[in-house]
Amino acid sequence: MSELRLEDYDLLLIDLDGVVWLENKPIKGAVETLNEIYGEIEIRFVTNNSTRHRREVAEALRDIGVKWAGQDHIITSASTLADLSSAMSIESCFVVGERGLTMELEERGISVKEEGEVCVGMDRNFDYQKLTVALRNILAGRLFLATNEDRTFPTPEGPIPGAGSMVSAISGACGRPPDIVVGKPNPIMFLRASSQVGAEKPLVIGDRVETDILGALRAGMDSALVLTGATKELGRVRPRPKYVLRSLRDLLTSGE
Ligand SMILES: [Mg+2]
């Protein structure tokens, strides 16, 4: 395994759940590390979590002590899906998801109602009624758009069903997969963040091989796997990350 030297990179694309926090509980050493490296290198937080608006994510980061975090440091699968929907001139969406997704869509002038393209993210109030409305919209020819397909979501008490569970239920009902999934491992969020910053050598840091590490590979970027979330040991995981970190704190000691 290679030794990570921060000076080899000009942008860190850092995942949140399982890397910086579990729900809102900070992972040991993460906050101090982020504050220490801030100013040395550009940082963007790139998350598949669609439940909150970027502004709320930034607030939550400031609440745990990452005082410099602002909305512009955050890219979520919800903001990305909303950008894409806007670029596609979509006018209305039926949302299976939480307020983060609804707010991002409405902010771009897209109305959220019963009839529309179906936008699916993690939804802790998912039920049979929503499944039925989603199914009928898709059968009527509407697009089936998903924020991400993470099967589970890490919490301090253990995993809970993630957006992938809602996507699977809807896929099962309508008999086809989503038309677009914007979240990792789709590299679109990494590529957009990198081009916004003008970075030439970004490093992706995340806890999930099938999203963060695979997404980095597809974006042509180096990656570091952190063992504080979904992945507890390197084992035989594929694809292989370039680096493995026991926690984000290993960034501080790397290269010394
Ligand atoms: Mg994660």
Boltz pocket constraint, residues with backbone or C-beta under 6 A from the ligand:
constraints:
  - pocket:
      binder: B
      contacts: [[A, 15], [A, 16], [A, 17], [A, 18], [A, 19], [A, 206], [A, 207], [A, 208], [A, 229]]
      max_distance: 6.0
